[in-house]
Amino acid sequence: MATVKETLEAIMKIDGAIATSIVDSNNGFMLGAEGKGLDLEYASAGNTELYHAKMKIMKTLNINERIEDFLITLESQYHILYPIPHIEGTFVYFVMRKDGGTLALARRSIQAAAKELTL
């Protein structure tokens, strides 16, 4: 089992990592954050709106599947939101350089780190 701080440190070891946070989607507050170059408080709160919008759409469409992650692709970055399955209402927000790492490995590493998180 890992703390928020330990989980964030593990995620930041991913090649190309820029920043990450763990977010409570009930209120948009960060439970912790690591990295630089972004206003993580603002990004975490804003991504909470995206998280809720997608959940609402899935419910309306009667899609009863768990979201594995959200992927937003920019010209130079990937942004990943990973809902933490065993801690309802929380997600990892992660930003990485496209030229700095491998997306598939990053997704796998985020899942592995989040799996160990305890609050």
Residue pairs with C-beta under 8 A, 6 or more apart in sequence:
1 116
1 117
1 118
2 10
2 113
2 116
2 117
2 118
3 117
3 118
4 22
4 31
4 32
4 117
4 119
5 32
6 116
7 22
7 32
7 92
7 113
7 114
7 116
7 117
8 20
8 21
8 22
8 32
8 33
8 34
9 34
10 109
10 112
10 113
10 116
11 17
11 20
11 34
11 92
11 94
11 109
11 110
11 113
12 20
12 34
12 35
13 109
14 94
14 96
14 101
14 105
14 106
14 109
14 110
15 96
15 100
15 101
15 102
15 105
15 106
16 96
16 97
16 98
16 99
16 100
16 101
16 106
17 35
17 94
17 95
17 96
17 100
17 101
17 106
18 35
18 36
18 37
18 38
18 77
18 95
18 96
18 97
19 33
19 34
19 35
19 36
19 37
19 38
19 40
19 94
19 95
20 33
20 34
20 35
20 92
20 93
20 94
20 95
21 30
21 31
21 32
21 33
21 34
21 40
21 43
21 44
21 92
21 93
22 30
22 31
22 32
22 33
22 84
22 90
22 91
22 92
22 93
22 117
23 29
23 30
23 31
23 44
23 47
23 48
23 90
23 91
23 92
23 93
24 30
24 31
24 89
24 90
25 48
25 51
25 52
25 89
25 90
25 91
26 89
27 48
28 44
28 45
28 48
28 49
29 44
29 45
30 40
30 41
30 44
31 90
31 119
33 40
33 41
33 44
35 95
37 95
38 95
40 93
43 93
43 95
44 93
47 79
47 81
47 91
47 93
50 70
50 81
51 70
51 81
51 83
51 91
54 67
54 70
55 67
58 65
58 67
66 83
66 85
67 83
68 82
69 80
69 81
69 82
69 83
69 107
69 110
70 80
70 81
70 82
71 78
71 79
71 80
71 103
72 78
72 79
72 80
72 81
73 79
73 98
74 98
75 98
76 97
76 98
76 99
77 95
77 96
77 97
77 98
78 95
78 96
78 98
78 103
78 106
79 93
79 94
79 95
80 92
80 93
80 94
80 95
80 96
80 106
80 107
80 110
81 91
81 92
81 93
81 94
82 91
82 92
82 94
82 107
82 110
82 111
82 114
83 90
83 91
84 90
84 91
84 92
84 114
84 117
86 115
87 117
87 119
90 119
92 110
92 113
92 114
94 106
94 110
96 103
96 106
